[in-house]
Amino acid sequence: MMPFLRNTWYLAAWSQDVQPGQMLARKIIGELVVLYRTAGGELVAMEDRCAHRMAPLSRGRVEGDRIICGYHGLEYGPDGRCAHNPYGKPPALAKVRRFTLVEKHKAAWIWLGQETPDLAQIPDFSILDIPDDAAAMRRDHVTFDAPWDLIADNLIDLSHVSFLHDGILGNAEMVGSKSVVEEPKDGHQTVTVSRDSFGTAPAGMFDMLFHQDGKAVDSWMKMRWNAPAAFLLDVGVN
Ligand code: FES
């Protein structure tokens, strides 16, 4: 497996996944992270490991702006410092790492690198900014028990759809479609791969959705990759 890239943005969770008063534990590029919301609704990401005996903070509880460790009750504020010790003065060195987190496009983007984060490099998913009821929209996640780079290889490689997804996303008539690759340019760190098909039988999914009844269509398929882990797939038929 390729090593993880650190100085980049990762989608830690969908905004909807972290409700007030709740915590969400995630392991992101090897880091144990807990996410929660302050009383004011701000989303916070901290190391999911108490400074005392390393208990997962996500197993404790949230009260107001603070996480309370479930082991001995140390309380941590959103800056990661111990704000309250039920047995005496908060130890000066008792703190956990707080990570940079930005909520954008209905998602929580986390920065786990050492370099200064560049907000402009958060991948553009403004397509998600429309109201939920304005489109058929579902934000969810799936788990792969596989190296991340193999998943990336699969998603950026559209030439497999006629075989692996035959009858759903592709078919035999689309095998000859040309792949066009656009390299990063103008400061944008994105790669796109497009495969357009002209006058071919519709992929099964479109036949089902738009009732093409097998009539020939022009179709497009475009995958955008913000390396290492953000992909946007745009597919459709004319
Ligand atoms: S391990 Fe968290 S307070 Fe002791």
Residues whose N, C-alpha, C, O or C-beta is under 5 A from the ligand:
A	BS01	FES	C50 H52 R53 M54 A55 C69 Y71 H72 G73 L74
